[in-house]
Amino acid sequence: MSEYKINRESIKHLLETPPCVGVDITETPITLVENAAKIFNERKHEYIMQCIVHAGIDPDALIKTSKKNQELMKALDELYEKTKWISVEERLPEKYIGVLVYNGSVHQDFICSTGNFYDFHNVTHWMPLPEPPKENVE
C-alpha cells in the first residue's frame, strides 16, 4: 500500500480539480486550506452535479425521484400522525368521539360528559379510530 504524501504538488492537483479551481497556491498552508474550503462550500452544488453526471445519472430523473420521495415522506408523516398513540397527559380526544384506548390492553372507548373515558380506567394512551374498509359497490 503506497503512502499518499501531502505536498504543494498534491495540493495543486487537488485545487485544479473542481470545485477548488481558483485557489491561489502561493498562500500560506492555513490560508490555502481556508480558501479551498470556502471555494468548495461556494461550489459544492456544482461539484455534486458534476459527480452525478460523471456517474452517468440523469440529473432530471434524480430531481423527479427526489420530489417523489419528498411527497412520499410527507404522506408517511401524515399517516404516522393519524396512527400514533397519544399520551393522555399530552391531550385527550374530543368528547363523544370513538377512539382506541390503551390501559394494558387495547379497547374502543370515548370521553363522556364528565371528561373521563366512559368504559375503561387507567387509560394511558389513545388514538383515533382508523377509517373503515372501503367496500366494493357494484
N, CA, C and O atoms as CSV, one atom per row, in Angstrom:
chain,resi,resn,atom,element,x,y,z
A,1,MET,N,N,0.845,-1.164,0.000
A,1,MET,CA,C,0.000,0.000,0.000
A,1,MET,C,C,0.892,1.228,0.000
A,1,MET,O,O,1.730,1.391,0.887
A,2,SER,N,N,0.716,2.095,-0.993
A,2,SER,CA,C,1.568,3.279,-1.071
A,2,SER,C,C,1.046,4.370,-0.157
A,2,SER,O,O,-0.154,4.487,0.089
A,3,GLU,N,N,1.972,5.157,0.333
A,3,GLU,CA,C,1.622,6.247,1.234
A,3,GLU,C,C,1.377,7.496,0.410
A,3,GLU,O,O,2.169,7.831,-0.471
A,4,TYR,N,N,0.289,8.179,0.693
A,4,TYR,CA,C,-0.025,9.407,-0.027
A,4,TYR,C,C,0.670,10.557,0.680
A,4,TYR,O,O,0.459,10.777,1.872
A,5,LYS,N,N,1.502,11.293,-0.057
A,5,LYS,CA,C,2.236,12.407,0.532
A,5,LYS,C,C,1.533,13.710,0.196
A,5,LYS,O,O,1.186,13.984,-0.953
A,6,ILE,N,N,1.338,14.497,1.232
A,6,ILE,CA,C,0.748,15.811,1.022
A,6,ILE,C,C,1.886,16.800,0.847
A,6,ILE,O,O,2.701,16.999,1.748
A,7,ASN,N,N,1.928,17.410,-0.313
A,7,ASN,CA,C,2.920,18.439,-0.595
A,7,ASN,C,C,2.266,19.469,-1.508
A,7,ASN,O,O,1.088,19.352,-1.846
A,8,ARG,N,N,3.031,20.469,-1.899
A,8,ARG,CA,C,2.488,21.537,-2.721
A,8,ARG,C,C,1.923,20.990,-4.043
A,8,ARG,O,O,0.910,21.493,-4.529
A,9,GLU,N,N,2.556,19.980,-4.623
A,9,GLU,CA,C,2.079,19.404,-5.886
A,9,GLU,C,C,0.748,18.674,-5.709
A,9,GLU,O,O,-0.154,18.798,-6.538
A,10,SER,N,N,0.632,17.898,-4.600
A,10,SER,CA,C,-0.624,17.184,-4.382
A,10,SER,C,C,-1.756,18.168,-4.098
A,10,SER,O,O,-2.890,17.963,-4.528
A,11,ILE,N,N,-1.437,19.238,-3.370
A,11,ILE,CA,C,-2.454,20.265,-3.110
A,11,ILE,C,C,-2.815,20.966,-4.416
A,11,ILE,O,O,-3.987,21.235,-4.676
A,12,LYS,N,N,-1.794,21.265,-5.246
A,12,LYS,CA,C,-2.049,21.914,-6.533
A,12,LYS,C,C,-2.979,21.037,-7.379
A,12,LYS,O,O,-3.919,21.542,-7.994
A,13,HIS,N,N,-2.718,19.721,-7.410
A,13,HIS,CA,C,-3.568,18.802,-8.170
A,13,HIS,C,C,-5.006,18.843,-7.647
A,13,HIS,O,O,-5.960,18.896,-8.424
A,14,LEU,N,N,-5.146,18.818,-6.319
A,14,LEU,CA,C,-6.469,18.877,-5.704
A,14,LEU,C,C,-7.187,20.165,-6.090
A,14,LEU,O,O,-8.377,20.155,-6.406
A,15,LEU,N,N,-6.451,21.271,-6.061
A,15,LEU,CA,C,-7.067,22.561,-6.323
A,15,LEU,C,C,-7.368,22.784,-7.794
A,15,LEU,O,O,-8.152,23.670,-8.133
A,16,GLU,N,N,-6.771,22.010,-8.660
A,16,GLU,CA,C,-7.074,22.112,-10.084
A,16,GLU,C,C,-8.281,21.258,-10.444
A,16,GLU,O,O,-8.714,21.244,-11.596
A,17,THR,N,N,-8.818,20.556,-9.474
A,17,THR,CA,C,-9.987,19.717,-9.667
A,17,THR,C,C,-11.201,20.470,-9.127
A,17,THR,O,O,-11.144,21.006,-8.020
A,18,PRO,N,N,-12.304,20.523,-9.890
A,18,PRO,CA,C,-13.484,21.220,-9.365
A,18,PRO,C,C,-13.874,20.623,-8.025
A,18,PRO,O,O,-13.718,19.414,-7.855
A,19,PRO,N,N,-14.358,21.368,-7.087
A,19,PRO,CA,C,-14.760,22.757,-7.172
A,19,PRO,C,C,-13.704,23.730,-6.654
A,19,PRO,O,O,-14.027,24.891,-6.405
A,20,CYS,N,N,-12.475,23.306,-6.487
A,20,CYS,CA,C,-11.471,24.171,-5.875
A,20,CYS,C,C,-10.679,25.007,-6.872
A,20,CYS,O,O,-9.739,25.698,-6.480
A,21,VAL,N,N,-11.035,24.961,-8.134
A,21,VAL,CA,C,-10.320,25.760,-9.127
A,21,VAL,C,C,-10.412,27.222,-8.709
A,21,VAL,O,O,-11.487,27.718,-8.374
A,22,GLY,N,N,-9.275,27.902,-8.733
A,22,GLY,CA,C,-9.278,29.321,-8.403
A,22,GLY,C,C,-8.581,29.652,-7.101
A,22,GLY,O,O,-8.438,30.828,-6.768
A,23,VAL,N,N,-8.142,28.653,-6.352
A,23,VAL,CA,C,-7.436,28.913,-5.105
A,23,VAL,C,C,-5.981,29.234,-5.435
A,23,VAL,O,O,-5.361,28.562,-6.258
A,24,ASP,N,N,-5.451,30.252,-4.796
A,24,ASP,CA,C,-4.062,30.670,-5.013
A,24,ASP,C,C,-3.143,29.771,-4.198
A,24,ASP,O,O,-3.174,29.802,-2.968
A,25,ILE,N,N,-2.315,28.960,-4.886
A,25,ILE,CA,C,-1.467,28.006,-4.164
A,25,ILE,C,C,-0.213,28.643,-3.598
A,25,ILE,O,O,0.593,27.948,-2.980
A,26,THR,N,N,-0.021,29.938,-3.787
A,26,THR,CA,C,1.150,30.595,-3.210
A,26,THR,C,C,0.862,31.076,-1.786
A,26,THR,O,O,1.741,31.629,-1.126
A,27,GLU,N,N,-0.376,30.865,-1.314
A,27,GLU,CA,C,-0.740,31.304,0.029
A,27,GLU,C,C,-0.114,30.402,1.080
A,27,GLU,O,O,0.373,29.314,0.772
A,28,THR,N,N,-0.132,30.867,2.333
A,28,THR,CA,C,0.359,30.035,3.427
A,28,THR,C,C,-0.558,28.819,3.549
A,28,THR,O,O,-1.716,28.884,3.137
A,29,PRO,N,N,-0.064,27.713,4.107
A,29,PRO,CA,C,-0.903,26.500,4.185
A,29,PRO,C,C,-2.247,26.715,4.861
A,29,PRO,O,O,-3.258,26.196,4.389
A,30,ILE,N,N,-2.285,27.470,5.957
A,30,ILE,CA,C,-3.566,27.666,6.659
A,30,ILE,C,C,-4.521,28.468,5.787
A,30,ILE,O,O,-5.692,28.111,5.656
A,31,THR,N,N,-4.032,29.545,5.191
A,31,THR,CA,C,-4.877,30.353,4.315
A,31,THR,C,C,-5.311,29.541,3.112
A,31,THR,O,O,-6.455,29.643,2.668
A,32,LEU,N,N,-4.411,28.739,2.586
A,32,LEU,CA,C,-4.708,27.884,1.448
A,32,LEU,C,C,-5.878,26.959,1.758
A,32,LEU,O,O,-6.817,26.849,0.969
A,33,VAL,N,N,-5.819,26.301,2.902
A,33,VAL,CA,C,-6.887,25.380,3.296
A,33,VAL,C,C,-8.184,26.138,3.540
A,33,VAL,O,O,-9.249,25.690,3.115
A,34,GLU,N,N,-8.112,27.283,4.221
A,34,GLU,CA,C,-9.316,28.076,4.482
A,34,GLU,C,C,-9.966,28.513,3.179
A,34,GLU,O,O,-11.184,28.409,3.030
A,35,ASN,N,N,-9.167,29.004,2.230
A,35,ASN,CA,C,-9.717,29.457,0.955
A,35,ASN,C,C,-10.251,28.293,0.121
A,35,ASN,O,O,-11.275,28.425,-0.549
A,36,ALA,N,N,-9.560,27.161,0.163
A,36,ALA,CA,C,-10.050,25.987,-0.560
A,36,ALA,C,C,-11.405,25.554,0.000
A,36,ALA,O,O,-12.317,25.218,-0.755
A,37,ALA,N,N,-11.530,25.566,1.332
A,37,ALA,CA,C,-12.795,25.192,1.967
A,37,ALA,C,C,-13.897,26.177,1.583
A,37,ALA,O,O,-15.028,25.774,1.308
A,38,LYS,N,N,-13.567,27.457,1.566
A,38,LYS,CA,C,-14.550,28.481,1.199
A,38,LYS,C,C,-15.028,28.268,-0.240
A,38,LYS,O,O,-16.228,28.292,-0.513
A,39,ILE,N,N,-14.077,28.058,-1.157
A,39,ILE,CA,C,-14.450,27.842,-2.558
A,39,ILE,C,C,-15.249,26.555,-2.703
A,39,ILE,O,O,-16.218,26.510,-3.461
A,40,PHE,N,N,-14.851,25.502,-1.981
A,40,PHE,CA,C,-15.604,24.246,-2.047
A,40,PHE,C,C,-17.047,24.479,-1.602
A,40,PHE,O,O,-17.980,24.027,-2.266
A,41,ASN,N,N,-17.236,25.185,-0.477
A,41,ASN,CA,C,-18.589,25.441,0.018
A,41,ASN,C,C,-19.403,26.259,-0.968
A,41,ASN,O,O,-20.601,26.028,-1.128
A,42,GLU,N,N,-18.759,27.216,-1.633
A,42,GLU,CA,C,-19.467,28.038,-2.610
A,42,GLU,C,C,-19.857,27.229,-3.845
A,42,GLU,O,O,-20.868,27.517,-4.486
A,43,ARG,N,N,-19.063,26.227,-4.175
A,43,ARG,CA,C,-19.274,25.476,-5.418
A,43,ARG,C,C,-19.721,24.036,-5.192
A,43,ARG,O,O,-19.713,23.237,-6.129
A,44,LYS,N,N,-20.109,23.692,-3.971
A,44,LYS,CA,C,-20.392,22.276,-3.696
A,44,LYS,C,C,-21.555,21.735,-4.519
A,44,LYS,O,O,-21.542,20.565,-4.901
A,45,HIS,N,N,-22.560,22.561,-4.800
A,45,HIS,CA,C,-23.680,22.071,-5.608
A,45,HIS,C,C,-23.215,21.769,-7.027
A,45,HIS,O,O,-23.621,20.774,-7.627
A,46,GLU,N,N,-22.357,22.639,-7.556
A,46,GLU,CA,C,-21.790,22.404,-8.888
A,46,GLU,C,C,-20.961,21.121,-8.888
A,46,GLU,O,O,-21.029,20.329,-9.828
A,47,TYR,N,N,-20.186,20.926,-7.835
A,47,TYR,CA,C,-19.337,19.746,-7.718
A,47,TYR,C,C,-20.191,18.471,-7.627
A,47,TYR,O,O,-19.911,17.469,-8.285
A,48,ILE,N,N,-21.225,18.538,-6.804
A,48,ILE,CA,C,-22.119,17.386,-6.650
A,48,ILE,C,C,-22.776,17.051,-7.993
A,48,ILE,O,O,-22.886,15.881,-8.359
A,49,MET,N,N,-23.213,18.087,-8.727
A,49,MET,CA,C,-23.838,17.862,-10.030
A,49,MET,C,C,-22.840,17.230,-10.997
A,49,MET,O,O,-23.205,16.343,-11.769
A,50,GLN,N,N,-21.578,17.678,-10.962
A,50,GLN,CA,C,-20.562,17.081,-11.828
A,50,GLN,C,C,-20.372,15.599,-11.484
A,50,GLN,O,O,-20.230,14.763,-12.376
A,51,CYS,N,N,-20.372,15.285,-10.208
A,51,CYS,CA,C,-20.221,13.887,-9.774
A,51,CYS,C,C,-21.399,13.046,-10.251
A,51,CYS,O,O,-21.222,11.907,-10.683
A,52,ILE,N,N,-22.596,13.609,-10.172
A,52,ILE,CA,C,-23.800,12.896,-10.606
A,52,ILE,C,C,-23.728,12.598,-12.095
A,52,ILE,O,O,-23.979,11.473,-12.526
A,53,VAL,N,N,-23.379,13.622,-12.883
A,53,VAL,CA,C,-23.289,13.447,-14.329
A,53,VAL,C,C,-22.173,12.461,-14.668
A,53,VAL,O,O,-22.343,11.596,-15.527
A,54,HIS,N,N,-21.037,12.594,-13.993
A,54,HIS,CA,C,-19.902,11.696,-14.233
A,54,HIS,C,C,-20.291,10.239,-13.939
A,54,HIS,O,O,-19.815,9.321,-14.607
A,55,ALA,N,N,-21.152,10.035,-12.944
A,55,ALA,CA,C,-21.585,8.681,-12.586
A,55,ALA,C,C,-22.619,8.133,-13.571
A,55,ALA,O,O,-23.037,6.980,-13.461
A,56,GLY,N,N,-23.031,8.968,-14.539
A,56,GLY,CA,C,-23.981,8.505,-15.539
A,56,GLY,C,C,-25.427,8.588,-15.086
A,56,GLY,O,O,-26.294,7.916,-15.646
A,57,ILE,N,N,-25.693,9.401,-14.084
A,57,ILE,CA,C,-27.060,9.547,-13.576
A,57,ILE,C,C,-27.692,10.768,-14.236
A,57,ILE,O,O,-27.069,11.827,-14.309
A,58,ASP,N,N,-28.915,10.626,-14.712
A,58,ASP,CA,C,-29.639,11.734,-15.325
A,58,ASP,C,C,-30.104,12.692,-14.221
A,58,ASP,O,O,-30.930,12.311,-13.391
A,59,PRO,N,N,-29.586,13.937,-14.195
A,59,PRO,CA,C,-29.965,14.872,-13.135
A,59,PRO,C,C,-31.466,15.131,-13.061
A,59,PRO,O,O,-32.013,15.269,-11.967
A,60,ASP,N,N,-32.147,15.199,-14.224
A,60,ASP,CA,C,-33.589,15.441,-14.216
A,60,ASP,C,C,-34.340,14.280,-13.569
A,60,ASP,O,O,-35.291,14.488,-12.816
A,61,ALA,N,N,-33.903,13.057,-13.869
A,61,ALA,CA,C,-34.537,11.882,-13.254
A,61,ALA,C,C,-34.292,11.883,-11.750
A,61,ALA,O,O,-35.170,11.515,-10.969
A,62,LEU,N,N,-33.089,12.302,-11.350
A,62,LEU,CA,C,-32.765,12.367,-9.923
A,62,LEU,C,C,-33.644,13.388,-9.214
A,62,LEU,O,O,-34.114,13.144,-8.103
A,63,ILE,N,N,-33.867,14.533,-9.856
A,63,ILE,CA,C,-34.715,15.577,-9.273
A,63,ILE,C,C,-36.149,15.076,-9.140
A,63,ILE,O,O,-36.788,15.279,-8.108
A,64,LYS,N,N,-36.661,14.413,-10.197
A,64,LYS,CA,C,-38.027,13.871,-10.142
A,64,LYS,C,C,-38.146,12.839,-9.024
A,64,LYS,O,O,-39.125,12.834,-8.277
A,65,THR,N,N,-37.147,11.968,-8.914
A,65,THR,CA,C,-37.153,10.954,-7.857
A,65,THR,C,C,-37.112,11.616,-6.487
A,65,THR,O,O,-37.808,11.190,-5.565
A,66,SER,N,N,-36.300,12.654,-6.354
A,66,SER,CA,C,-36.188,13.368,-5.088
A,66,SER,C,C,-37.528,14.001,-4.704
A,66,SER,O,O,-37.944,13.933,-3.548
A,67,LYS,N,N,-38.205,14.622,-5.688
A,67,LYS,CA,C,-39.511,15.232,-5.406
A,67,LYS,C,C,-40.531,14.172,-5.012
A,67,LYS,O,O,-41.331,14.377,-4.099
A,68,LYS,N,N,-40.498,13.024,-5.714
A,68,LYS,CA,C,-41.424,11.934,-5.395
A,68,LYS,C,C,-41.152,11.413,-3.983
A,68,LYS,O,O,-42.082,11.122,-3.232
A,69,ASN,N,N,-39.856,11.298,-3.625
A,69,ASN,CA,C,-39.502,10.856,-2.270
A,69,ASN,C,C,-39.993,11.847,-1.225
A,69,ASN,O,O,-40.447,11.444,-0.154
A,70,GLN,N,N,-39.907,13.144,-1.525
A,70,GLN,CA,C,-40.399,14.152,-0.594
A,70,GLN,C,C,-41.909,14.021,-0.403
A,70,GLN,O,O,-42.413,14.139,0.714
A,71,GLU,N,N,-42.634,13.774,-1.513
A,71,GLU,CA,C,-44.078,13.575,-1.425
A,71,GLU,C,C,-44.402,12.333,-0.591
A,71,GLU,O,O,-45.314,12.355,0.235
A,72,LEU,N,N,-43.654,11.255,-0.811
A,72,LEU,CA,C,-43.875,10.025,-0.045
A,72,LEU,C,C,-43.578,10.239,1.436
A,72,LEU,O,O,-44.320,9.760,2.293
A,73,MET,N,N,-42.497,10.956,1.740
A,73,MET,CA,C,-42.157,11.220,3.146
A,73,MET,C,C,-43.243,12.064,3.808
A,73,MET,O,O,-43.581,11.836,4.970
A,74,LYS,N,N,-43.789,13.030,3.085
A,74,LYS,CA,C,-44.873,13.852,3.635
A,74,LYS,C,C,-46.099,12.985,3.917
A,74,LYS,O,O,-46.728,13.116,4.967
A,75,ALA,N,N,-46.436,12.100,2.979
A,75,ALA,CA,C,-47.581,11.200,3.168
A,75,ALA,C,C,-47.350,10.266,4.351
A,75,ALA,O,O,-48.270,10.004,5.126
A,76,LEU,N,N,-46.123,9.762,4.492
A,76,LEU,CA,C,-45.806,8.888,5.635
A,76,LEU,C,C,-45.897,9.649,6.949
A,76,LEU,O,O,-46.396,9.117,7.940
A,77,ASP,N,N,-45.417,10.895,6.966
A,77,ASP,CA,C,-45.529,11.713,8.183
A,77,ASP,C,C,-46.989,11.922,8.565
A,77,ASP,O,O,-47.351,11.829,9.738
A,78,GLU,N,N,-47.836,12.210,7.554
A,78,GLU,CA,C,-49.264,12.411,7.820
A,78,GLU,C,C,-49.903,11.125,8.335
A,78,GLU,O,O,-50.701,11.159,9.272
A,79,LEU,N,N,-49.555,9.996,7.727
A,79,LEU,CA,C,-50.079,8.710,8.169
A,79,LEU,C,C,-49.638,8.411,9.600
A,79,LEU,O,O,-50.430,7.932,10.412
A,80,TYR,N,N,-48.376,8.695,9.902
A,80,TYR,CA,C,-47.868,8.467,11.251
A,80,TYR,C,C,-48.657,9.304,12.262
A,80,TYR,O,O,-49.032,8.811,13.326
A,81,GLU,N,N,-48.903,10.561,11.925
A,81,GLU,CA,C,-49.647,11.427,12.846
A,81,GLU,C,C,-51.052,10.891,13.101
A,81,GLU,O,O,-51.580,11.026,14.205
A,82,LYS,N,N,-51.660,10.282,12.078
A,82,LYS,CA,C,-53.017,9.743,12.225
A,82,LYS,C,C,-53.030,8.446,13.020
A,82,LYS,O,O,-54.060,8.094,13.596
A,83,THR,N,N,-51.922,7.731,13.065
A,83,THR,CA,C,-51.930,6.395,13.667
A,83,THR,C,C,-51.028,6.255,14.885
A,83,THR,O,O,-50.797,5.137,15.346
A,84,LYS,N,N,-50.523,7.339,15.410
A,84,LYS,CA,C,-49.654,7.211,16.580
A,84,LYS,C,C,-50.488,7.280,17.862
A,84,LYS,O,O,-51.529,7.935,17.915
A,85,TRP,N,N,-50.006,6.597,18.873
A,85,TRP,CA,C,-50.635,6.642,20.178
A,85,TRP,C,C,-50.328,7.988,20.821
A,85,TRP,O,O,-49.187,8.449,20.796
A,86,ILE,N,N,-51.347,8.612,21.395
A,86,ILE,CA,C,-51.208,9.925,22.033
A,86,ILE,C,C,-51.363,9.735,23.533
A,86,ILE,O,O,-52.324,9.117,23.991
A,87,SER,N,N,-50.432,10.259,24.284
A,87,SER,CA,C,-50.497,10.158,25.737
A,87,SER,C,C,-51.667,10.997,26.259
A,87,SER,O,O,-51.910,12.104,25.777
A,88,VAL,N,N,-52.389,10.457,27.252
A,88,VAL,CA,C,-53.491,11.226,27.848
A,88,VAL,C,C,-52.946,12.441,28.597
A,88,VAL,O,O,-53.686,13.384,28.877
A,89,GLU,N,N,-51.664,12.419,28.917
A,89,GLU,CA,C,-51.046,13.578,29.560
A,89,GLU,C,C,-50.800,14.686,28.550
A,89,GLU,O,O,-50.756,15.864,28.903
A,90,GLU,N,N,-50.640,14.294,27.283
A,90,GLU,CA,C,-50.438,15.289,26.215
A,90,GLU,C,C,-51.761,15.986,25.897
A,90,GLU,O,O,-51.840,17.214,25.870
A,91,ARG,N,N,-52.792,15.185,25.660
A,91,ARG,CA,C,-54.137,15.720,25.397
A,91,ARG,C,C,-55.134,14.573,25.366
A,91,ARG,O,O,-54.771,13.407,25.212
A,92,LEU,N,N,-56.405,14.939,25.517
A,92,LEU,CA,C,-57.490,13.962,25.459
A,92,LEU,C,C,-58.246,14.132,24.147
A,92,LEU,O,O,-58.203,15.200,23.538
A,93,PRO,N,N,-58.939,13.082,23.711
A,93,PRO,CA,C,-59.746,13.226,22.493
A,93,PRO,C,C,-60.967,14.104,22.759
A,93,PRO,O,O,-61.303,14.391,23.908
A,94,GLU,N,N,-61.616,14.520,21.687
A,94,GLU,CA,C,-62.857,15.274,21.826
A,94,GLU,C,C,-63.925,14.378,22.462
A,94,GLU,O,O,-63.899,13.157,22.308
A,95,LYS,N,N,-64.859,15.003,23.175
A,95,LYS,CA,C,-65.945,14.246,23.807
A,95,LYS,C,C,-66.802,13.558,22.756
A,95,LYS,O,O,-67.028,14.082,21.665
A,96,TYR,N,N,-67.273,12.366,23.118
A,96,TYR,CA,C,-68.234,11.573,22.354
A,96,TYR,C,C,-67.711,11.087,20.992
A,96,TYR,O,O,-68.497,10.652,20.150
A,97,ILE,N,N,-66.410,11.156,20.776
A,97,ILE,CA,C,-65.818,10.638,19.537
A,97,ILE,C,C,-65.121,9.326,19.882
A,97,ILE,O,O,-64.246,9.297,20.747
A,98,GLY,N,N,-65.501,8.244,19.212
A,98,GLY,CA,C,-64.895,6.943,19.479
A,98,GLY,C,C,-63.407,6.940,19.136
A,98,GLY,O,O,-62.993,7.452,18.095
A,99,VAL,N,N,-62.612,6.352,20.035
A,99,VAL,CA,C,-61.166,6.236,19.840
A,99,VAL,C,C,-60.705,4.881,20.360
A,99,VAL,O,O,-61.427,4.214,21.101
A,100,LEU,N,N,-59.520,4.485,19.976
A,100,LEU,CA,C,-58.884,3.323,20.596
A,100,LEU,C,C,-58.167,3.814,21.848
A,100,LEU,O,O,-57.549,4.879,21.842
A,101,VAL,N,N,-58.254,3.031,22.923
A,101,VAL,CA,C,-57.563,3.393,24.165
A,101,VAL,C,C,-56.661,2.239,24.590
A,101,VAL,O,O,-56.892,1.082,24.239
A,102,TYR,N,N,-55.634,2.582,25.351
A,102,TYR,CA,C,-54.714,1.563,25.856
A,102,TYR,C,C,-54.581,1.719,27.364
A,102,TYR,O,O,-54.260,2.796,27.865
A,103,ASN,N,N,-54.832,0.630,28.076
A,103,ASN,CA,C,-54.647,0.582,29.530
A,103,ASN,C,C,-53.995,-0.742,29.924
A,103,ASN,O,O,-54.299,-1.313,30.971
A,104,GLY,N,N,-53.110,-1.209,29.082
A,104,GLY,CA,C,-52.525,-2.535,29.231
A,104,GLY,C,C,-53.056,-3.455,28.152
A,104,GLY,O,O,-52.407,-4.431,27.776
A,105,SER,N,N,-54.244,-3.134,27.656
A,105,SER,CA,C,-54.880,-3.798,26.519
A,105,SER,C,C,-55.510,-2.712,25.652
A,105,SER,O,O,-55.691,-1.577,26.094
A,106,VAL,N,N,-55.835,-3.067,24.434
A,106,VAL,CA,C,-56.453,-2.105,23.515
A,106,VAL,C,C,-57.964,-2.292,23.530
A,106,VAL,O,O,-58.457,-3.418,23.463
A,107,HIS,N,N,-58.697,-1.185,23.619
A,107,HIS,CA,C,-60.162,-1.190,23.645
A,107,HIS,C,C,-60.665,0.004,22.842
A,107,HIS,O,O,-59.899,0.895,22.475
A,108,GLN,N,N,-61.970,0.002,22.578
A,108,GLN,CA,C,-62.600,1.178,21.988
A,108,GLN,C,C,-63.389,1.877,23.079
A,108,GLN,O,O,-64.082,1.230,23.864
A,109,ASP,N,N,-63.285,3.201,23.129
A,109,ASP,CA,C,-63.965,3.972,24.160
A,109,ASP,C,C,-64.171,5.397,23.656
A,109,ASP,O,O,-63.825,5.722,22.520
A,110,PHE,N,N,-64.742,6.244,24.519
A,110,PHE,CA,C,-64.904,7.664,24.203
A,110,PHE,C,C,-64.924,8.452,25.508
A,110,PHE,O,O,-65.150,7.902,26.586
A,111,ILE,N,N,-64.685,9.743,25.382
A,111,ILE,CA,C,-64.748,10.632,26.547
A,111,ILE,C,C,-66.215,11.026,26.727
A,111,ILE,O,O,-66.857,11.495,25.788
A,112,CYS,N,N,-66.734,10.834,27.929
A,112,CYS,CA,C,-68.128,11.185,28.191
A,112,CYS,C,C,-68.222,12.601,28.768
A,112,CYS,O,O,-67.219,13.311,28.833
A,113,SER,N,N,-69.406,13.006,29.180
A,113,SER,CA,C,-69.643,14.371,29.648
A,113,SER,C,C,-68.835,14.734,30.889
A,113,SER,O,O,-68.612,15.915,31.155
A,114,THR,N,N,-68.394,13.736,31.651
A,114,THR,CA,C,-67.615,14.021,32.860
A,114,THR,C,C,-66.152,14.328,32.541
A,114,THR,O,O,-65.402,14.755,33.419
A,115,GLY,N,N,-65.740,14.111,31.280
A,115,GLY,CA,C,-64.356,14.344,30.893
A,115,GLY,C,C,-63.471,13.126,31.093
A,115,GLY,O,O,-62.251,13.209,30.952
A,116,ASN,N,N,-64.081,12.001,31.419
A,116,ASN,CA,C,-63.342,10.742,31.603
A,116,ASN,C,C,-63.738,9.760,30.510
A,116,ASN,O,O,-64.749,9.929,29.828
A,117,PHE,N,N,-62.905,8.720,30.365
A,117,PHE,CA,C,-63.297,7.667,29.442
A,117,PHE,C,C,-64.502,6.950,30.021
A,117,PHE,O,O,-64.587,6.760,31.234
A,118,TYR,N,N,-65.430,6.553,29.169
A,118,TYR,CA,C,-66.701,6.001,29.596
A,118,TYR,C,C,-66.571,4.602,30.191
A,118,TYR,O,O,-67.060,4.362,31.295
A,119,ASP,N,N,-65.922,3.670,29.483
A,119,ASP,CA,C,-65.889,2.274,29.904
A,119,ASP,C,C,-64.627,1.846,30.632
A,119,ASP,O,O,-64.692,0.934,31.456
A,120,PHE,N,N,-63.492,2.456,30.370
A,120,PHE,CA,C,-62.219,1.929,30.856
A,120,PHE,C,C,-61.480,2.933,31.738
A,120,PHE,O,O,-61.563,4.145,31.538
A,121,HIS,N,N,-60.757,2.393,32.719
A,121,HIS,CA,C,-59.972,3.214,33.642
A,121,HIS,C,C,-58.486,2.985,33.388
A,121,HIS,O,O,-58.097,2.068,32.666
A,122,ASN,N,N,-57.682,3.821,33.984
A,122,ASN,CA,C,-56.222,3.727,33.880
A,122,ASN,C,C,-55.731,3.767,32.431
A,122,ASN,O,O,-54.742,3.123,32.081
A,123,VAL,N,N,-56.432,4.529,31.601
A,123,VAL,CA,C,-56.021,4.691,30.205
A,123,VAL,C,C,-54.787,5.572,30.177
A,123,VAL,O,O,-54.766,6.643,30.784
A,124,THR,N,N,-53.754,5.118,29.469
A,124,THR,CA,C,-52.516,5.896,29.367
A,124,THR,C,C,-52.355,6.552,28.002
A,124,THR,O,O,-51.722,7.601,27.885
A,125,HIS,N,N,-52.937,5.926,26.950
A,125,HIS,CA,C,-52.786,6.434,25.585
A,125,HIS,C,C,-54.071,6.208,24.806
A,125,HIS,O,O,-54.897,5.371,25.171
A,126,TRP,N,N,-54.222,6.954,23.747
A,126,TRP,CA,C,-55.365,6.793,22.854
A,126,TRP,C,C,-54.930,7.152,21.431
A,126,TRP,O,O,-53.887,7.771,21.222
A,127,MET,N,N,-55.748,6.752,20.464
A,127,MET,CA,C,-55.527,7.141,19.065
A,127,MET,C,C,-56.869,7.158,18.350
A,127,MET,O,O,-57.797,6.450,18.741
A,128,PRO,N,N,-56.971,7.981,17.284
A,128,PRO,CA,C,-58.224,7.993,16.515
A,128,PRO,C,C,-58.484,6.626,15.898
A,128,PRO,O,O,-57.553,5.874,15.609
A,129,LEU,N,N,-59.742,6.320,15.704
A,129,LEU,CA,C,-60.098,5.078,15.020
A,129,LEU,C,C,-59.676,5.169,13.557
A,129,LEU,O,O,-59.755,6.240,12.957
A,130,PRO,N,N,-59.234,4.067,12.984
A,130,PRO,CA,C,-58.895,4.095,11.554
A,130,PRO,C,C,-60.154,4.219,10.712
A,130,PRO,O,O,-61.262,3.976,11.191
A,131,GLU,N,N,-59.975,4.598,9.458
A,131,GLU,CA,C,-61.097,4.655,8.532
A,131,GLU,C,C,-61.629,3.235,8.321
A,131,GLU,O,O,-60.840,2.291,8.283
A,132,PRO,N,N,-62.939,3.063,8.185
A,132,PRO,CA,C,-63.471,1.724,7.924
A,132,PRO,C,C,-63.057,1.261,6.527
A,132,PRO,O,O,-62.729,2.085,5.673
A,133,PRO,N,N,-63.070,-0.039,6.292
A,133,PRO,CA,C,-62.693,-0.537,4.961
A,133,PRO,C,C,-63.673,-0.037,3.912
A,133,PRO,O,O,-64.861,0.152,4.171
A,134,LYS,N,N,-63.133,0.168,2.726
A,134,LYS,CA,C,-63.988,0.588,1.608
A,134,LYS,C,C,-64.529,-0.665,0.935
A,134,LYS,O,O,-63.773,-1.526,0.486
A,135,GLU,N,N,-65.829,-0.747,0.876
A,135,GLU,CA,C,-66.450,-1.914,0.261
A,135,GLU,C,C,-66.603,-1.678,-1.238
A,135,GLU,O,O,-66.835,-0.554,-1.684
A,136,ASN,N,N,-66.471,-2.745,-1.997
A,136,ASN,CA,C,-66.697,-2.652,-3.443
A,136,ASN,C,C,-68.184,-2.577,-3.704
A,136,ASN,O,O,-68.921,-3.522,-3.421
A,137,VAL,N,N,-68.624,-1.459,-4.240
A,137,VAL,CA,C,-70.036,-1.305,-4.571
A,137,VAL,C,C,-70.196,-1.574,-6.063
A,137,VAL,O,O,-69.614,-0.877,-6.895
A,138,GLU,N,N,-70.988,-2.586,-6.391
A,138,GLU,CA,C,-71.158,-2.964,-7.808
A,138,GLU,C,C,-72.511,-2.598,-8.307
A,138,GLU,O,O,-72.827,-2.841,-9.472
